[in-house]
């Protein structure tokens, strides 16, 4: 939906109002596309639009410049309406070289806009991108609105003689020239980015001036050239009053665990080994030593989780973070935390697997690993955030459950949530849940494996407390005393007790909410990062009068107590997942419901239209 508004200031140019725009910036990994996309996102957030982003990183550390494996992308959806995804198809593609065009053209909407850096379409670059002929000349782009700009040359002419930079340094400013063009095209102010440039490059004035000149020149070029006859505006979104900031899932995760530490009044210890896409959590936590956060970059995954278990033993919030391959290495130590019944939290920012798999692409195929991926009967609580902002809430929830039930908790994020961004309403302190941690202090009749009647949690005795000396370890424990015990009956009893403790957490988690009618033809059930696509698809179908509802799980082990009742209210249950049907398998086994798996394992999130098409098969 758009409205044309005559702009009296710019003769011959029109200002058109749009509700929603989706832009994808794409280029070589050295072209600064992530930076460009991030700056456009930050500016749109300041303007007041609702935003959702999807960065797309190459897996190669440094693929050859101009090659297909080296393409880096950043997709942004900004809107005057409430949005939940980065958009199905980009309306606009900014392609800095032939490889970026080749990789992304198929995703662009029919009739979409392409802004191309024509200077990069050399014979050598066309060969790198596997083009036999030049797509700018052979009709490949017929049906699209194509703006051919010699961005490299325009940027070079703007900076040559104005700054003392080498040719290579000048070329690295061309992303800001492209950003300036887009800022004019979509009526964005430059001040936010100029302030960032001044702060970022304060110690290198030539680079600072170069980037600022490139940004302003790109903006003025778009304003004065006859290439563009129309530019667009997207009004401020109507959102609830409050204090907002743009936040990524990894940032929200880190801030959430810091908040949990403050709510619990206990220091946070984070043991981690660098791994994509979880590394940013370590980077963010390391910045907050003023909150008593201790970060430990270990020599390997086993050392990282073992250190976190040690922190839990001493009364700290023991936290470890990784991706799927790292969890595989941590599993024996996680079993130790289950046996010793310590409140360990394990972050798994899932990525494409198996093995090294797709390190920079998203997937949610580690659900079985979290629920069942250890030797023996080894239960743990499993939760999953639904959006980047929700990562904050579920981080607090993970700590709350871990300490209340004295058990490890898995926190399943993924690459889509980790790197994606959206507005986050900063909560008031009194809105956050209370986290009460009670330590055993009375030595009279102390038993390290006695049980709380409600939760079955064992007492939490900090080492060194007089009269509460006890031992823990990985060998089976005797009920109450905690002594090493090989008795078959005791083992059977303790295995069931540990499982029952996790099961009782169902009494302490919210019931699952149904969005739409409580009964009907189709229920779309999801978990984790599929939330945005599912909710948007179901809302679209509901507006068309279709009998479709949705429900989304944030607690995956145990399930919410009312889940079985909800599932039985619908003729068909469809479960979209970025795996081969792991939640669907659990649902079928637990509730004997003939759920339909809808799997996508391509390293990319679901699109709204994919879910709409699947649901329509069953209506």
C-alpha positions in Angstrom: 0.0 0.0 0.0 1.5 3.4 -0.9 0.4 7.0 -1.3 2.0 9.5 -3.7 2.8 12.9 -2.1 4.0 15.8 -4.2 7.1 17.3 -2.7 7.3 21.0 -3.6 10.9 21.3 -2.5 12.3 18.9 -5.1 11.2 19.8 -8.6 10.4 16.8 -10.8 10.7 14.3 -7.9 8.0 12.6 -6.0 7.8 11.4 -2.4 5.8 8.2 -2.0 4.6 6.8 1.3 5.1 3.0 1.9 4.0 0.9 4.8 6.8 -1.7 4.7 10.1 -2.0 2.8 12.6 -4.9 2.7 16.1 -4.2 1.6 19.0 -6.6 1.1 22.5 -5.3 1.0 24.9 -7.8 -0.6 28.6 -7.7 -1.7 31.9 -9.2 -1.0 32.8 -9.9 2.6 35.2 -7.0 2.4 32.6 -4.6 1.1 31.2 -3.7 4.6 27.6 -4.9 4.0 27.1 -5.9 7.6 28.1 -2.4 8.7 26.0 -0.8 6.0 22.9 -2.8 7.0 23.5 -2.2 10.7 23.7 1.6 10.2 20.5 1.6 8.1 18.9 -0.5 10.9 20.0 1.8 13.7 18.8 4.9 11.8 15.4 3.3 11.1 15.1 2.4 14.8 15.8 6.0 15.7 13.2 7.2 13.1 10.7 5.0 15.0 10.0 2.2 12.5 9.4 -1.4 13.6 12.4 -3.4 12.4 13.6 -6.9 11.9 16.9 -8.0 10.4 18.6 -11.1 9.0 22.4 -10.8 8.6 23.9 -13.5 6.3 27.6 -14.2 6.8 29.8 -16.3 4.5 31.2 -19.4 6.1 34.7 -18.9 4.5 37.1 -17.0 6.7 38.3 -15.2 3.6 37.0 -16.5 0.3 38.6 -15.0 -2.9 37.3 -11.5 -3.5 34.4 -11.6 -5.9 33.7 -15.3 -5.5 30.3 -16.8 -4.7 31.3 -18.3 -1.4 32.5 -14.9 -0.2 29.2 -13.1 -0.6 27.9 -11.3 2.5 24.4 -10.1 2.9 22.2 -8.1 5.3 18.4 -8.0 5.0 16.3 -5.4 6.8 12.6 -5.1 7.0 11.4 -1.7 8.3 7.8 -0.7 8.6 5.1 1.6 10.0 3.2 -1.6 11.1 4.0 -4.3 13.5 6.3 -6.9 11.8 7.7 -10.2 13.0 10.2 -11.2 10.3 12.9 -9.7 8.1 10.5 -10.2 5.2 10.0 -13.0 2.7 11.4 -11.3 -0.4 13.5 -8.2 -0.6 11.8 -5.3 -2.5 15.3 -3.8 -3.1 18.6 -5.5 -3.7 21.9 -3.5 -3.5 24.5 -5.6 -5.3 28.1 -4.4 -5.0 29.5 -7.1 -7.4 28.4 -9.8 -9.9 28.6 -12.6 -7.2 26.2 -10.7 -4.9 23.8 -10.4 -7.8 24.1 -14.1 -8.7 23.5 -15.3 -5.2 20.6 -13.0 -4.3 18.7 -12.3 -7.5 16.4 -15.3 -7.2 15.1 -14.0 -3.9 14.1 -10.5 -5.2 10.4 -9.9 -5.7 9.1 -9.7 -9.2 9.5 -6.1 -10.4 11.8 -5.3 -7.5 14.5 -2.6 -7.5 18.1 -3.4 -8.1 20.9 -0.9 -7.4 24.1 -2.2 -9.0 27.8 -1.1 -8.8 28.5 -1.3 -12.5 32.3 -0.8 -11.9 32.6 -4.2 -10.4 31.2 -6.0 -13.5 34.7 -6.7 -15.0 35.5 -9.7 -17.1 37.4 -11.2 -14.1 34.6 -10.7 -11.6 32.0 -12.1 -14.1 34.2 -15.2 -14.3 34.4 -15.5 -10.5 30.6 -15.3 -10.4 30.2 -18.0 -13.0 28.5 -15.6 -15.5 29.1 -16.5 -19.1 27.7 -13.2 -20.3 27.2 -9.9 -18.6 23.8 -9.9 -16.8 23.6 -6.1 -17.2 23.5 -6.6 -21.0 21.9 -10.0 -21.8 18.4 -9.5 -20.5 18.9 -11.3 -17.2 17.5 -8.3 -15.3 14.4 -7.8 -17.5 11.3 -7.3 -15.4 13.2 -5.5 -12.6 13.8 -1.8 -12.0 17.5 -1.5 -12.4 19.6 1.5 -11.4 23.2 1.1 -12.8 25.6 3.3 -10.7 29.4 3.4 -11.1 29.7 3.5 -7.3 33.4 2.8 -7.2 34.2 5.7 -9.6 31.7 8.1 -8.1 33.2 7.4 -4.6 36.7 7.7 -5.9 36.0 11.1 -7.6 34.4 12.4 -4.4 37.4 11.5 -2.2 40.3 12.0 -4.5 42.0 15.3 -3.5 39.8 15.7 -0.4 41.5 13.2 1.9 44.9 11.8 2.3 43.9 8.1 1.9 45.4 5.4 -0.3 43.4 4.1 -3.3 42.5 0.9 -1.2 41.4 3.0 1.7 39.2 5.2 -0.5 37.7 2.1 -2.1 36.7 0.8 1.4 34.5 3.9 1.8 32.2 3.0 -1.1 29.8 1.2 1.2 29.0 4.6 2.8 28.4 6.1 -0.6 25.9 3.4 -1.3 24.4 4.0 2.1 24.0 7.7 1.3 22.1 6.8 -1.8 19.7 4.5 0.2 19.3 7.2 2.9 18.0 9.7 0.3 15.9 7.0 -1.5 14.1 6.1 1.8 14.0 9.5 3.4 16.4 8.6 6.2 18.4 11.2 8.2 22.2 11.0 8.1 22.9 12.5 11.6 22.9 9.2 13.4 25.5 7.6 11.1 27.6 10.8 11.0 27.8 10.7 14.8 28.8 7.1 14.7 31.5 7.8 12.1 32.9 10.6 14.3 33.0 8.3 17.4 34.3 5.2 15.6 37.1 6.9 13.7 38.0 9.7 16.2 41.6 8.6 16.2 41.9 8.6 12.4 40.6 11.8 11.1 41.3 11.0 7.4 39.3 7.8 7.6 36.6 9.7 9.5 36.4 12.5 6.9 36.5 10.0 4.0 33.5 8.0 5.2 31.5 11.2 6.0 32.2 12.7 2.6 31.3 9.4 0.9 28.0 9.2 2.8 27.0 12.8 2.1 28.1 12.6 -1.6 26.0 9.4 -2.1 23.0 11.2 -0.6 23.5 14.4 -2.7 24.1 12.3 -5.8 20.7 10.5 -5.4 19.1 13.9 -4.7 20.4 15.6 -7.8 20.8 12.9 -10.4 18.0 12.0 -12.9 18.6 8.3 -12.2 16.0 8.6 -9.3 12.7 10.4 -9.9 10.9 9.1 -6.8 11.9 8.5 -3.2 10.0 7.0 -0.4 9.1 7.5 3.3 8.0 5.0 5.9 6.2 6.6 8.8 6.9 5.9 12.5 5.3 2.7 13.8 2.6 2.8 16.4 4.1 1.0 19.4 3.3 0.9 23.1 4.9 3.8 25.0 8.2 3.0 26.7 11.9 3.1 26.4 13.2 1.0 23.4 16.5 0.0 22.0 17.6 -2.1 19.0 18.9 -5.4 20.2 20.2 -8.6 18.7 19.5 -12.0 20.2 23.1 -12.5 21.4 23.0 -9.1 23.1 19.7 -9.8 24.7 21.0 -13.2 25.9 24.0 -11.6 27.6 22.0 -8.8 29.2 19.3 -11.2 30.3 21.9 -13.3 32.2 23.4 -10.2 33.8 19.9 -9.2 34.9 19.3 -12.7 36.3 22.5 -12.4 38.3 21.4 -9.0 39.8 17.9 -10.4 40.5 19.4 -13.4 42.3 22.1 -11.5 44.1 24.7 -13.9 42.9 27.8 -13.4 40.7 27.7 -14.6 37.1 30.5 -16.9 35.8 30.6 -17.6 32.0 33.0 -20.3 30.8 33.1 -20.5 27.0 35.2 -21.5 24.0 34.9 -19.3 20.9 32.5 -20.7 18.4 30.2 -19.3 15.7 27.5 -18.0 16.2 27.8 -17.9 20.1 31.0 -15.9 20.4 29.3 -12.5 20.6 27.8 -13.6 24.0 31.3 -13.9 25.4 32.2 -10.5 23.9 29.2 -8.8 25.4 29.5 -10.3 28.8 33.2 -9.5 29.0 32.3 -5.8 28.8 30.3 -5.9 32.1 32.8 -6.6 34.8 31.2 -3.7 36.7 28.3 -6.1 37.4 30.5 -8.7 38.9 30.5 -10.8 35.7 33.5 -13.2 35.4 34.3 -14.4 31.9 36.6 -17.3 31.1 37.8 -18.1 27.6 38.8 -21.7 28.1 41.2 -23.8 26.0 38.4 -26.1 24.9 34.7 -26.9 25.4 35.3 -29.4 28.2 37.3 -27.0 30.3 34.7 -24.3 29.7 31.8 -26.4 31.0 33.8 -27.9 33.9 34.8 -24.4 35.1 31.1 -23.4 35.0 30.1 -26.5 37.0 32.8 -25.5 39.6 31.3 -22.0 39.7 27.8 -23.5 40.3 29.3 -25.6 43.1 30.5 -22.5 44.9 27.2 -20.6 44.7 27.8 -18.6 41.5 25.5 -18.6 38.5 27.4 -21.2 36.4 26.9 -20.5 32.7 28.5 -22.0 29.6 27.8 -21.2 26.0 28.5 -22.8 22.6 26.9 -24.2 19.5 25.9 -27.8 18.6 29.4 -29.2 18.1 30.5 -27.7 21.4 27.5 -29.2 23.2 28.7 -32.6 21.9 32.0 -32.2 23.7 30.3 -30.9 26.9 27.8 -33.7 27.3 29.8 -35.9 29.7 30.3 -32.9 32.0 26.6 -32.0 31.7 25.9 -35.5 33.0 28.1 -34.7 36.0 26.0 -31.6 36.7 22.8 -33.8 36.5 24.3 -36.3 38.9 25.6 -33.7 41.3 22.3 -31.8 40.9 23.9 -28.4 40.4 22.2 -25.4 38.7 24.2 -25.2 35.5 22.9 -23.3 32.4 24.0 -24.3 28.9 23.5 -21.9 26.0 23.3 -23.6 22.6 23.2 -21.1 19.8 22.3 -23.7 17.1 23.7 -23.7 13.6 23.6 -26.0 10.6 25.1 -29.4 11.2 26.3 -32.1 11.6 30.0 -31.8 12.4 31.2 -28.4 11.4 28.2 -28.2 9.0 27.1 -24.6 8.1 28.8 -22.5 10.8 27.2 -19.2 9.8 23.7 -20.5 8.8 20.8 -21.1 11.1 19.1 -24.4 12.1 17.2 -25.8 15.1 18.3 -29.4 14.9 19.8 -29.8 18.4 16.5 -30.4 20.3 17.1 -34.1 20.6 20.6 -33.4 21.6 19.4 -31.2 24.5 16.6 -33.5 25.6 18.3 -36.9 25.2 21.9 -36.4 24.1 23.7 -37.8 27.1 24.5 -41.3 28.4 22.2 -42.9 30.8 18.9 -41.4 32.0 20.1 -37.9 32.2 17.2 -35.4 32.3 17.5 -31.6 32.0 15.1 -28.7 31.6 15.0 -27.3 28.0 13.7 -23.9 27.0 13.9 -21.7 23.9 13.4 -18.0 23.1 11.1 -17.1 20.3 12.5 -13.7 19.1 15.7 -11.7 19.5 14.1 -9.6 22.3 12.6 -12.7 23.9 16.2 -14.0 24.5 16.3 -11.6 27.5 13.2 -13.0 29.1 14.2 -16.6 28.6 17.7 -16.0 29.9 16.2 -14.9 33.2 13.8 -17.9 33.1 16.7 -20.3 32.6 18.4 -19.1 35.8 15.2 -19.1 37.7 14.4 -22.7 36.9 18.0 -23.9 37.3 18.2 -22.7 40.9 14.7 -23.6 41.9 15.0 -27.2 40.7 18.8 -27.6 41.2 19.3 -29.0 37.7 21.0 -28.1 34.4 18.9 -26.0 32.0 19.5 -25.9 28.2 18.8 -22.5 26.6 18.3 -23.1 22.8 18.8 -20.1 20.7 19.9 -20.2 17.0 21.9 -18.2 14.4 18.7 -16.5 13.2 17.9 -15.2 16.6 21.5 -14.5 17.6 22.3 -12.2 14.8 18.9 -10.8 14.0 17.7 -7.6 15.6 14.4 -5.9 16.6 13.2 -3.2 18.9 13.3 -4.2 22.6 11.1 -2.5 25.2 13.5 -2.1 28.2 11.5 -3.5 31.2 11.1 -1.9 34.5 12.9 -3.7 37.3 9.8 -4.4 39.3 8.3 -6.2 36.2 11.0 -8.9 36.3 10.5 -12.2 38.1 12.0 -12.8 41.5 14.8 -15.3 41.7 15.3 -16.6 45.2 18.3 -18.7 46.0 18.3 -20.3 49.4 21.5 -21.8 50.8 21.6 -24.5 53.4 23.0 -23.1 56.7 21.8 -25.4 59.5 24.2 -28.3 60.1 21.7 -30.1 62.3 20.6 -33.3 60.5 22.0 -32.0 57.2 21.7 -34.4 54.3 23.1 -33.4 50.9 20.5 -35.3 48.9 17.5 -34.6 51.0 14.5 -33.2 49.0 12.3 -30.1 49.0 8.7 -31.5 49.1 7.5 -29.3 46.3 10.3 -29.2 43.8 12.4 -32.3 44.9 15.5 -30.0 44.7 18.3 -31.0 47.0 19.8 -28.5 49.5 22.3 -26.0 48.2 25.3 -26.0 50.5 28.2 -23.7 49.7 31.6 -25.5 50.2 33.3 -24.4 53.3 30.2 -23.8 55.3 30.9 -25.2 58.8 29.1 -28.4 59.5 27.8 -28.8 55.9 30.9 -30.6 54.5 29.8 -33.1 51.9 31.1 -34.7 48.7 29.6 -34.9 45.3 30.8 -36.6 42.1 29.8 -38.5 39.0 29.1 -41.9 40.6 25.6 -42.8 41.7 24.5 -41.3 45.0 22.6 -42.8 47.8 19.3 -41.2 48.6 19.6 -38.6 51.3 23.3 -39.2 52.4 24.9 -38.7 49.0 27.3 -41.6 49.6 28.5 -43.6 46.6 26.0 -46.4 46.1 25.8 -49.3 43.7 22.6 -50.8 45.0 20.2 -51.6 42.1 17.1 -50.5 44.0 18.7 -47.2 45.0 19.8 -46.5 41.4 16.3 -47.2 40.1 14.9 -44.9 42.7 17.4 -42.0 42.1 16.9 -42.2 38.3 13.1 -41.8 38.7 13.6 -39.1 41.3 15.8 -37.0 39.0 13.3 -37.4 36.2 10.4 -36.5 38.5 12.2 -33.4 39.6 12.4 -32.1 36.0 8.8 -33.1 35.3 7.7 -31.1 38.3 9.0 -27.9 36.6 5.8 -28.2 34.5 3.9 -26.9 37.6 6.1 -23.7 37.5 5.9 -22.7 33.8 3.2 -20.9 31.9 0.5 -22.8 30.1 0.7 -22.7 26.3 -1.3 -19.9 24.8 -3.4 -20.4 21.6 -3.5 -17.5 19.2 -6.9 -17.6 17.6 -9.8 -20.0 18.2 -9.1 -22.7 20.8 -10.5 -25.4 18.5 -10.7 -25.7 14.7 -9.2 -27.2 11.6 -5.5 -26.5 11.8 -3.1 -25.6 14.6 0.4 -24.5 13.6 2.7 -25.4 16.5 6.2 -24.0 16.6 9.2 -23.5 18.9 12.2 -21.2 18.9 12.8 -18.8 16.0 10.0 -20.0 13.8 7.7 -17.8 15.8 7.7 -14.7 13.5 7.0 -16.6 10.3 4.3 -18.8 11.9 2.5 -15.9 13.6 2.6 -13.8 10.4 1.3 -16.6 8.3 -1.5 -17.5 10.7 -2.6 -13.9 11.1 -2.8 -13.6 7.3 -5.0 -16.7 7.0 -7.2 -15.6 9.9 -7.8 -12.3 8.1 -9.1 -14.4 5.2 -11.5 -16.1 7.5 -9.7 -19.4 7.6 -10.0 -21.8 10.6 -6.3 -21.6 11.7 -4.7 -21.0 15.0 -1.1 -21.1 16.3 0.7 -22.0 19.5 4.4 -21.5 20.3 6.5 -23.5 22.8 9.2 -21.8 24.9 9.4 -24.7 27.3 10.3 -28.0 25.6 11.2 -30.2 28.5 8.9 -30.5 30.3 6.1 -29.4 28.1 3.4 -27.0 29.5 0.7 -28.9 31.4 -2.1 -28.0 29.0 -0.4 -28.9 25.7 -2.2 -32.2 25.2 -5.5 -30.6 25.7 -4.7 -27.8 23.2 -3.5 -30.3 20.6 -6.7 -32.4 20.8 -8.8 -29.4 19.9 -7.7 -29.4 16.3 -8.2 -31.7 13.3 -4.6 -31.2 12.1 -1.5 -30.1 13.9 1.4 -28.8 11.6 4.8 -28.4 13.1 7.2 -26.2 11.0 10.8 -26.8 12.1 14.3 -26.2 10.8 15.1 -29.9 11.2 13.7 -33.2 10.1 10.8 -33.2 12.6 12.3 -33.4 16.1 9.5 -31.6 18.0 7.0 -33.3 15.8 8.4 -36.7 16.9 8.3 -35.7 20.5 4.6 -34.6 20.2 3.6 -37.8 18.4 5.3 -40.0 21.0 4.0 -38.1 24.1 0.5 -37.3 23.1 -0.3 -39.8 20.3 -1.4 -37.0 18.1 -0.9 -37.5 14.3 1.1 -34.3 13.9 2.4 -33.3 10.5 6.1 -32.5 10.2 6.9 -29.5 8.0 10.7 -29.5 7.7 13.2 -27.0 6.2 16.9 -27.6 6.5 18.5 -25.1 4.2 20.3 -22.9 6.6 17.6 -20.2 6.1 14.5 -19.4 8.2 11.0 -20.1 7.1 9.2 -17.6 4.8 5.7 -16.6 5.6 4.4 -17.8 2.3 5.9 -21.2 2.7 3.8 -21.8 5.9 0.7 -20.3 4.3 1.0 -22.8 1.4 1.5 -25.7 3.8 -1.5 -24.8 5.9 -3.7 -24.4 2.8 -3.0 -28.0 1.9 -5.0 -29.0 5.0 -7.9 -26.5 4.8 
